[in-house]
């Protein structure tokens, strides 16, 4: 009986608590990200806006928080591509 109560409470908490995706894998430099992700797949992500920016865009490497990562990692973590430049 107690076990069912604990299980029900855990399930209720899981349904009520918001799901937060972890930030994608971060690299300290663009070169280290390029070595891991291959050229053309490196993006800059901003954790506060959940947006990532491709090379050449206005905010690439320029937001206070964020880092370099692979485009696939950013997509998997729930980030979206920036709209425009």
C-alpha positions as CSV (number, residue, x, y, z in Angstrom):
1,X,0.0,0.0,0.0
2,X,2.8,2.4,1.0
3,X,4.7,1.5,-2.2
4,X,1.7,2.3,-4.4
5,X,1.3,5.7,-2.6
6,X,5.0,6.6,-3.2
7,X,4.7,5.5,-6.8
8,X,1.6,7.6,-7.4
9,X,3.3,10.6,-5.7
10,X,6.3,10.2,-7.9
11,X,4.2,9.9,-11.0
12,X,2.2,13.0,-10.1
13,X,5.4,15.0,-9.5
14,X,6.8,13.9,-12.8
15,X,3.7,15.0,-14.6
16,X,3.5,18.4,-12.8
17,X,7.2,19.3,-12.9
18,X,8.3,21.1,-16.1
19,X,10.7,19.2,-18.3
20,X,14.0,21.1,-18.8
21,X,16.4,19.9,-21.4
22,X,20.1,20.1,-20.5
23,X,22.3,22.4,-22.4
24,X,24.1,20.8,-25.3
25,X,27.7,19.7,-25.1
26,X,29.9,22.8,-25.0
27,X,33.3,23.4,-26.5
28,X,35.7,26.1,-25.2
29,X,36.8,27.2,-28.7
30,X,35.4,27.2,-32.2
31,X,38.4,25.1,-33.3
32,X,37.8,22.3,-30.7
33,X,34.1,22.3,-31.8
34,X,35.1,22.1,-35.4
35,X,37.5,19.2,-34.7
36,X,34.7,17.2,-33.1
37,X,31.6,18.3,-35.2
38,X,33.3,18.7,-38.5
39,X,33.3,21.9,-40.6
40,X,29.9,23.4,-41.3
41,X,28.2,21.8,-38.3
42,X,29.4,24.2,-35.5
43,X,26.9,26.7,-34.0
44,X,26.8,29.1,-31.1
45,X,24.0,28.6,-28.7
46,X,22.4,31.0,-26.2
47,X,20.9,29.1,-23.2
48,X,18.7,32.0,-22.1
49,X,16.8,32.2,-25.4
50,X,17.2,28.5,-26.5
51,X,18.4,29.7,-29.9
52,X,21.5,28.7,-31.8
53,X,23.3,30.8,-34.4
54,X,25.2,29.6,-37.5
55,X,28.6,31.0,-38.4
56,X,28.4,34.5,-40.0
57,X,25.2,35.4,-38.2
58,X,24.9,38.6,-36.1
59,X,25.2,36.9,-32.7
60,X,27.5,34.0,-33.5
61,X,30.0,33.9,-30.6
62,X,28.7,37.2,-29.2
63,X,26.1,36.5,-26.5
64,X,27.2,36.8,-22.9
65,X,26.2,33.3,-22.1
66,X,26.5,30.4,-24.4
67,X,29.1,28.3,-26.3
68,X,30.1,26.5,-29.3
69,X,28.4,23.1,-30.0
70,X,27.4,20.8,-32.9
71,X,24.1,21.6,-34.6
72,X,22.8,18.1,-33.9
73,X,23.5,18.5,-30.2
74,X,21.6,21.9,-30.1
75,X,18.7,20.3,-31.9
76,X,18.6,17.4,-29.6
77,X,18.6,19.7,-26.5
78,X,15.6,21.5,-27.8
79,X,17.2,24.6,-29.2
80,X,15.9,26.2,-32.4
81,X,17.8,27.9,-35.2
82,X,17.8,31.7,-35.4
83,X,15.5,33.3,-37.9
84,X,17.5,35.4,-40.4
85,X,20.7,37.2,-39.7
